[in-house]
Amino acid sequence: MDTEGTERLFLPRSRAANERLHALIPGGAHTYAKGDDQYPEDLAPVISHGRGAHVWDIDGNRYVEYGSGLRSVSLGHAHPRVIEAVRRELGRGSNFVRPSVLEVEAAERFLATVPTAEMVKFAKNGSDATTAAVRLARAATGRPRVALCADHPFFSVDDWFIATTPMSAGVPAATGELTVTFPYGDLAATEDLLTRYQDEIACLILEPASHTEPPPGYLAGLRELADRHGCVLVFDEMITGFRWSEAGAQGLYGVVPDLSTFGKALGNGFAVSALAGRRELMERGGLRHSGDRVFLLSTTHGAETHSLAAAMAVLGTYVEEGVTARLHALGERLAAGVREAAAGAGVGDHVVVRGRASNLVFATLDEKGRPSQEYRTLFLRRLLAGGVLAPSFVVSSALGDADIDHTVDVVAEACAVYRKALDAADPTPWLGGRPVQPVFRRQV
């Protein structure tokens, strides 16, 4: 058995901190995707700090980091322009009994960047924004059901979505019955669903794109279906927002949804999200209409000045510095390097890079080409040992050529071990413990 390299990473302080985390915080983290079950056993680093494309754990190890902050820190950690904007506001007060002038300035900046929307309301997290979109759609249509794309992994922590996952404990069955699903890219199946639940579906909600590009005419076809069946079209742009184009996926593909939600990259790690859309719909949550009032979004901290200042700095940086184009260029360079390294080790059909260049993920496949958590564990373990923290290969604009070169070198080493495990038809000797786990599972 080849164990060379696995001993190069010792995390005694991180292991102790993980025990403290589990003793005090359910799951040991505030986001399931950050849980130590997502990492090889005893190799879940606890972070001390980050700068640019690098983070350091409390054991003193430095890593090149991908998927920074679950895709939220797309400019890199402690980005100077963002930090300067935040510091400027912190000394002026962060929350008041009436709106701050920053609220209108941030709204103007957002709507100038995403001109397909007419109004915007800010919140702190993506779940609040998507749930507000669902509530607004139900109010506008008078219909109870939500149709969401079954091929996209996450929309909200709220019951209307969690009911569809294996972790639905605590959600009344009656709530789950009001959510139905449709497959991505299949207009006929979606039309069948809308026909089956004629006049019952309030909205179609989906990510406009994910790890594959939308089929030609697909998004425009959804737009036509929503119009014909009288339901609201909602684009969840938490991930695609700004990574696909500065105006989001809707700006890139030229299909305008009724409502859209943004977050993650919007604040470069600061807590800010947005619900945006057509004035006719959004105003139902306001004070200038004659219908029943909709309790749209009302958050004490939704308009904290420093978070809105961060969002304005992020939007300005994206537009002025062409950040989206840089993300694509970095991702293309990384994907090419990883594919070459995998092919060179004879595992090109097993370590597979997928997705848009600005939003790369990787699949780890077993001897029969099936997704494998065991092989993912082997791969992650080798990456960590080489100083690469990569639950995905999602890039930030802070990465440099040297970072990508180093990553490709580490991937090549990992792929050499991967090949040995494939030849043995058993990755177990290289796991170092239990395999990593899917986030959504019924049992611990």
N, C-alpha and C positions, 0 to 999 in steps of 0.2 A: 504493500500500500504506500502511495506517495502522499506524505503529509507535509512536504516542504512548503513553507510559506504560511501555514495556518498558525504557527507559533510566533509569527512576527508581530502579532497584534494582541496586546494584553490590556484588558479593560477592568482592572480591579475596582477603581473608583466608580466607573460607570455601572458595574454590576451592583455595587452597594447602593448607589443612587436609585437604580431601578427597583431594588427591594423597598426602599423608602417610598418611592412613587406608588408602588402597588399597595403599600400599607395605608396610604392616605388618599389616593385618587383611584376610583374605579377604572380598571383597565391600564393604570399606570401612565396614562396620557390623556390629553383633552381632545384628541382626535383619534378615532380608531386606526386610521391609516398610519399614525405615528407610533402605534403600539409595538412593544418589543417582540410580539409574536410575528411581526412582519419581517423580522431579521433572524439570522442564524442564532442558535442558542448561545448565550453569553457573549454575543458580538453585537449588542445594540448600544451604540455610543450615546451618552448623554452630553448634550452640547454645552460648551462654555460660551463661545462667541463666534461670530462670523464677520468676514470682511470680503467684499467682492464675491468671487466664486468659491471661496474657501471657508470651511468651518473648522473649529478646534473642539475636541471633546475635553472633558474634565480630567482625562488621563494625559493630556498634552499632545495627542495625535492630531495631525492636520490632514484634512481630506479635501479633494476636489468634490464639490457637491453638485448633484443634479436634482431636478425636481424641487428646487429650493422652496421651502415653506409650502409644500404641496402646490407648486406652480405659482405661488403668490409673489415671490421675490424675483421678478423677471429682470430687474436691472442690477441685481447683485445686492449683497448685504451692505447696509450702512451707505447707500448711494449718496454722495455728497450733496447733490441738488435737493434730494428728498429730505435728507436730514436737516439741511439749512432751512428749508421751508417749515419743517415741523418745529424746530427750535425757535424760529421767529414767532410762531403763534403761541408756544407754551408759556412765554412770558407775558402774554396778553389775555390769558384766561381761556379755558377750553370749552365752557358750557354756560349758557345764559338762560334767563327766563323767557327771552324772545329770540327770534332768529338773528344770527350773526350775518353781517354783510357777506361773509365768505360763502354762505349758503347759495346766494344768488350768483356769485362769481363762479363757484364750482359748477353750478347747474349750467351756466352759460358756456363754460369751458367744455363740459361733457357733451352738451348738445351740439357744439361746434365741431367736436371730434367725431361724434356719431350722429350725423345730420339726418339719418333716417328716422330718428325719434323726435317727438315734439315736446314731451315733458319728461321729467325725471324726478325720482324721489330716492334719497339716500338712506341706507341702513348700515348695519354693522356686519352682517354675514349673509351668505348666499341663500340659506334656507329661508330666512325671513322674506327675501325678495321673491323667491319662486313661489312661496306660499301666498304672498300678497297677489301675485299674478293669477294664481288659481282662484283665489277668493274674488278677485275683480272679474274674472271671466265668468264665474258662476253668477255673480250679481248682474252682469250685463246681459247674460243669455237667459237667466232663470232656469238653468239646467243643472243637474246634480253631479254628473259624471265627469271624470278627468281621464283623458287618454294620454298615456305617456309612452315614450319609445322604450321598448323592452331591451334594446341593445346598448343602452347607455347606463353606466353603473350607478350614478347617484344624482339625485335632484334636491333632496331636502331631508332634514331630520324629523319632519312633521309626519303625522299619521297617514296622510293621503299617499305618501310615497313609501314609508317604512313598511306599510302593510303589504307591499309587493315583494319584500325581501325575506330571506330565511330568518331574519331577526325581528319577526313581527310580534313577539311576545309583548303584551300590554296594549296592543291596538285592537279595539273591538272589531269583530268580524264584519259588522255592518258597515264600518268605515271602509274596510278593504274592498268591499263589494262595489263601492262607488268609483274605484280606480280600475281602468281597463288598459290594455297595452296593445301596441302595434309594432311591427318590425321595421327597422330602418331600411330605406331604399325600396320599399314595396308599396307602391301607390294603390295597387289593386286590393291588397290586404287591408290597407287603411280605409279605402272606400267601403269595403265589405263591413268593417267595424262601424263606420259611421251610419251605414244603412241598417245594420242590425240594431243599433241603439239610436234610431232616428229621433231627432229632437231631444236627446238626453245628454249628449256630450257637450260640455261647456267649452273645452279647449283641447287642442293638440299641443303637447309640450315635448320638446326634444332639443338635443344639442344639434345645431345645424350641420356640424361635421364632427368627426372624432378621429379614429385611427385610419379611416378610409375617406376618400373624397366622396361627396354626394354624387350619385349617378346623374348623368346629364338630364336636366329637366325635372329632377326630383323635388327640389325645394320649391320651384315654381308650381309644380303639380300639387304640392301640399297647400300652397297659397290658394290655388283654385278650388281645391276640395274644401278648405275651411270656409271660403266665401260661399260656395254652393250649399254647404250644409249649415251655414249660419253659426259656426263656432269660432273661437278665438285662436289664432296661431301664436304660440309663445316659443321664442328661441331662448334657450338657456345658453348664454354666452360667458359663463363663468370661466371656461377654459379658452374658448375660441376668441373671446374679447381681447383685442389688441395683439394677440399672438398670430391671428390669421391676417389681420390688417389693422391699421390704426382705427378704422371705423367698424371693426368687428367682422365676423363672417358675413353678416348681412350686407356690409359694405363691399366685401370681396365678391360675393356671389350675386349681388344685385337683387335680392329678394327681401322685401320689407315685411317683417312680422308685425302683428298688432301690438305685442308686448315683447320685451326682451329683458333679460337679467344679466348683470355684470358683477364681478367681484375679483378675487384673487389678484391678478396683475394690477388692478386699479389703484391699490394703495402701496404697492411694493412692500408688503408685509404689515402695513398698518391696516386696522380694521375699518373697511369701508366697502359697501356694496351698493348696487343701484338697480332700481326697477325703472325702465324707460318704455315709452310707447306713444301710441296715438293720443292726441289731446282728448278726443271724444271719450275714450275709455278712462284715461288717467284722471280726468276731471271728476269722474264719479267718486273719487276718493277725496275731493276737495270741497269748496264752499260755493262754487259758482255754477250750480246746475239745479234743476228743479225736481230731480228724482230722489229716491231713497238714498240716504247717506251710506257709503261703504267705508267700513273701518279698514282702511288700506294699510298704512304703516304708521305707527306712532311709537317711536323709540327714543327714550331719554338720551341715549348716547349716539343716535344716528347722525347727528350733525356736529360732532366734536370738531372744533376748529382745526386741531392739528392733523386729524385724519383727512379732512377735506383739503387742507393745504398739501398734504402728501399726494392726494389724488390729482390735484392741479399740477403739481410738479411732475408727476408721472406722465400725465397726458401731454404736457409741454415737451418733456424729454422724448417721448415716443415720436411725436410729430416732427420736432426740430432736428432730431438726430437720426431719424430713420431706423429706430430700434427694431421694428418688425423685420425689416430686410436683413439686419445683422443677425437676428435670431435664426432666420432661415439659412443664412450663409454658414453660421456656426454648426447648425444641425446637419446640414448637408455634408460638411467636412467630417463631423463625428460619425455619421451614419456610414459614409464611405470607408472610413478607417476601421470601424467595428466589423463591417461586412468582409473587408479584406482579411482582417485578423482571423475571423471565424472560418472563412474559406481556407485560409492557409493552414489552419489546424485540423481541417477536415470536418468541421462542425457547422458549416454554413447552412445546413438544413435544420439545425437544432437550436442555434442561437440566432434569433431572427429579429432584426430591427424593423419596427413598423411605425406608421403614422406620418403626419406632416412634419417637415424638417424642424419646425419650431416647437413641436410637441411629440418628441420621439419616445416610444416605449420599446421594451424588448420582451420577446417570448422565449421561454426555455422549454424545449421539447425533448421527450424521451426517445428511446430507440425506435418506437413505432410512430413517432411524429405527434404524440399527444402532449398537451400542456402538462408540465410536471412541477409540482411544488418542491420535490426533492432536488431536481436539477437546478431549480431557481435558488435553492439554498446553497448548493455547491458554488454556483456562479457568484452569488452575493458575498459568500464567505471569502472567495478569492479577491473580489474587488475591494472589500474592506481591508484585507491584509495588504493590498497594494496602495491604500490611501485614497480610494475612490468610494464615496458614499452615493449610491445610485439605485434607489428603488425604481427609477426610470432613467431615461437618457434625455429628459427635458432640460434644455439649455437655458442659461441666463446670459444676458448680454455682457456680463463681466468676465466670462471665460476668455482666455487667451489661447493662442496657438500652442503654447507650451502645455497648458492644461489638457487640451485635447490630445496632443501627442502622448502625454503621460497616460491618459485614460486608455488610449488604444494599445499602448504597451502592456498595461495591466490586463486589459481584455484578452490580449494574445496569450498571456500566461494562464489566465483563467480557462481559456479555450483548450489549451494543451491538457490541462487536468480533466476538462469536460470530455475530451476525446478518450482518455483512459477510462473514465467511468462508463462511457458508451461501449467501449470494447469489452469491459467487464460485465456489461448489462446490469450494473448495480451501482448506483451512486452512494449507497449507504456509508462505505468507509470514508468518504470525503465530507460528510455532513457535519460531524462534530456534535451531534445531538439531534433533537427533534427538527423536522422540517418547518419552514415558514408556513403560515396559515392564510387562507383567504380571509378578508375582512368580514364579509357577510357569510356567516355559518350559524347553524342553529345551536350547536353545542360547543362548549369551550374546549 
